Amino acid sequence: MAAPSEDKVYAKVKKGLEATPFEPSKLTELAGGSVNFTYEATLAKPLDDGAKTVFIKHAEPCMKVRPETTLPPDRGTLIPLPFVPPKYYSFIEYSSTQILEYMPEGTTLKEFIPKYFGHATTPKESDAREIGKTVGSWLKWFRQLTANDAEMHTIAGKNELGRFFRHIMMIPDAAIPKHGNNVSLFVVDWEMSMPAGRWMMESMVEAYGPLTEEFAFRTAIQVGAHLVCVITDLNRVPTDQLEKAAATGKEILVHAWKKDRAWFENSDFACLFRQTK
């Protein structure tokens, strides 16, 4: 499939918003994103709740950066779910466009981590673990929700919530308060070598709860595949880091495929097996 023209996508999104409560006086494309096209829309008329700006997320039948990878264009029909922030205003079906709450004071977890836990800072273990606990608790809740509701299970599968990455979570763009807890994370859609990354992962797994050994190995395979296929494919980090990510991902994949538990128990991923059933 040929890469969609940004101008044509822009025109399609703008036309789809015409004669709706979300018609924009100004529509600005936002940087970033590998799957969908995103925009900031300044509304011609404020919404009933007073909102003057909304976030627009548009889906094409393929990935934005890899058009050869096809995806269902209606994958965003119910993401985010109505009871999960940010506010979900509407979905325009014929143009596969979501209208969501605009969060200018937030940032993605992907951007938050290097900014507040990077090498130029002194990472605080308790803050990292609080973030991990919040993510793990949400995942546990969502797993239970979809497991007990056939319709929700179908919706979750259709909308790719399995790809739970850092860039689909929003967090306030500010340091966590000194005595902070219950960190606010907003799920807007879901390779860290620094210690904070390991702390977050350990707390996330602990909050998620006991895993079967088979599930732990499947999780490890997903991590390895992400490092090898996604991190390297997007080519957004220095070559030496790409090579390290690919090498680490390969080791994880090989040992997970062999079900080599001893290797994992002596690695940074030992937490996957501490609560196995």
Secondary structure, 3 states (H helix, E strand, C coil): CCCCCHHHHHHHHHHHHCCCCCCEEEEEECCCCCCCEEEEEEECCCCCCCCCEEEEEECCCECCCCCCCECCCCCCCCCCCCCCCCCEEEEEHHHCEEEEECCCCEEEHHHHHHHHHCCCCCCCHHHHHHHHHHHHHHHHHHHHHHHCCHHHHHHHHHCCCCCCCHHHEEEECCCCCCCCCCCCCEECCCCCCCHHHHHHHHHHHHHHCCCCHHHHHHHHHHHHHHHHHHHHHHCCCCHHHHHHHHHHHHHHHHHHHCCCHHHHHCCCCHHHHCCCC
